[in-house]
Every structure is written in C-alpha cells, then in structure tokens.
C-alpha cells in the first residue's frame, strides 16, 4: 500500500476553491505509490509536447531518475492553485474529467477518462481542476526529475485574476 499524504506540500491545499460537494472531504487527496524511485541504468529522457495553439515544448532530462508516482483523487469542483513542478509530469486520467490551464495563455484544456497529457514542469505555471459538480476525477501522475527530499509541487504566482481567473464554485 502506498504512503497516504495530502499533496506533497500541505500548503498547496490552502488555496483550493471548492464546490459545496467537495467541502465534506479532502478536496484533493494524493496517494504516493512510489516515492523517489531511481533508474538503475543511465537514463536520459527527451519529450516533445505541443498543445493546440502553442509552440512545441522540448524537454530534456539528463537524469530521468527520482520519479514520484501518485494517484490523485480530485473531488467535484476542486481547483489546484497556480503551481509548477521541478520536472515534467506524465498524467493519465483514470476517471472523470480533468481540466488543465496554463497561466501563459489561460486556455482550459479538457481531458476525459482514458486520455493523457504531459505537463512541462520547469517553471511552467498552471492550474487544474475537476469541472464536475457530482463526479470524482482520478488521475495517475508520474513526476520526473524530482530532487531527493524536494516537493513535487511548488506554489507559484499566477496571472492577473481579472485576466485569467481560476474557476470558482
């Protein structure tokens, strides 16, 4: 069984906006499945990622080790505050819908059950949320290049809320 924790930094939950349905439970729960796993072999990783309407991100990890894998359960209406990650994150939507918003362009990108996406990390500021009022969303996230002892998520200042507001209940 994995280690149960509420996000990798407890402060991440402080900025969550919730629909009333999410208030009775933890709005976002993280179950760490593998903590700081490292490759035995010398592994480097190159990822090219192009969101619609955006330039291609080329991500290079000289050391793809120090992976953290987690199951993230997001209650209806729960919203992550603006944040980033130390490296790329591979995300698989197991159930429900997942909306990912880059601070750079403020476009909501919807991902349904069975789809996947890559977050660039490395200072790429974004938010994400469960758009449903009734259905729980579950994703599996693999965080790459996380230094030993470092959090997988780092809070960041987002864009002007008048220009790019986070969803509210």
Secondary structure as the mmCIF struct_conf table of DSSP 4:
data_model
#
loop_
_struct_conf.conf_type_id
_struct_conf.id
_struct_conf.beg_label_comp_id
_struct_conf.beg_label_asym_id
_struct_conf.beg_label_seq_id
_struct_conf.end_label_comp_id
_struct_conf.end_label_asym_id
_struct_conf.end_label_seq_id
HELX_LH_PP_P HELX_LH_PP_P1 UNK A 2 UNK A 2
STRN STRN1 UNK A 3 UNK A 5
BEND BEND1 UNK A 6 UNK A 9
HELX_RH_3T_P HELX_RH_3T_P1 UNK A 10 UNK A 15
STRN STRN2 UNK A 17 UNK A 17
HELX_RH_3T_P HELX_RH_3T_P2 UNK A 20 UNK A 22
TURN_TY1_P TURN_TY1_P1 UNK A 23 UNK A 24
BEND BEND2 UNK A 25 UNK A 25
BEND BEND3 UNK A 27 UNK A 27
STRN STRN3 UNK A 28 UNK A 37
BEND BEND4 UNK A 40 UNK A 41
STRN STRN4 UNK A 45 UNK A 49
TURN_TY1_P TURN_TY1_P2 UNK A 52 UNK A 53
BEND BEND5 UNK A 54 UNK A 54
HELX_LH_PP_P HELX_LH_PP_P2 UNK A 55 UNK A 56
STRN STRN5 UNK A 57 UNK A 61
BEND BEND6 UNK A 62 UNK A 62
STRN STRN6 UNK A 67 UNK A 74
TURN_TY1_P TURN_TY1_P3 UNK A 76 UNK A 77
STRN STRN7 UNK A 79 UNK A 79
HELX_LH_PP_P HELX_LH_PP_P3 UNK A 80 UNK A 81
BEND BEND7 UNK A 82 UNK A 82
STRN STRN8 UNK A 83 UNK A 84
BEND BEND8 UNK A 86 UNK A 87
STRN STRN9 UNK A 89 UNK A 95
BEND BEND9 UNK A 96 UNK A 96
STRN STRN10 UNK A 98 UNK A 102
TURN_TY1_P TURN_TY1_P4 UNK A 103 UNK A 105
STRN STRN11 UNK A 108 UNK A 111
TURN_TY1_P TURN_TY1_P5 UNK A 113 UNK A 114
STRN STRN12 UNK A 116 UNK A 119
TURN_TY1_P TURN_TY1_P6 UNK A 122 UNK A 123
STRN STRN13 UNK A 126 UNK A 129
BEND BEND10 UNK A 133 UNK A 134
STRN STRN14 UNK A 137 UNK A 143
BEND BEND11 UNK A 145 UNK A 145
HELX_LH_PP_P HELX_LH_PP_P4 UNK A 146 UNK A 147
TURN_TY1_P TURN_TY1_P7 UNK A 148 UNK A 149
BEND BEND12 UNK A 152 UNK A 152
STRN STRN15 UNK A 154 UNK A 155
BEND BEND13 UNK A 159 UNK A 159
TURN_TY1_P TURN_TY1_P8 UNK A 161 UNK A 163
BEND BEND14 UNK A 164 UNK A 164
HELX_LH_PP_P HELX_LH_PP_P5 UNK A 165 UNK A 167
#
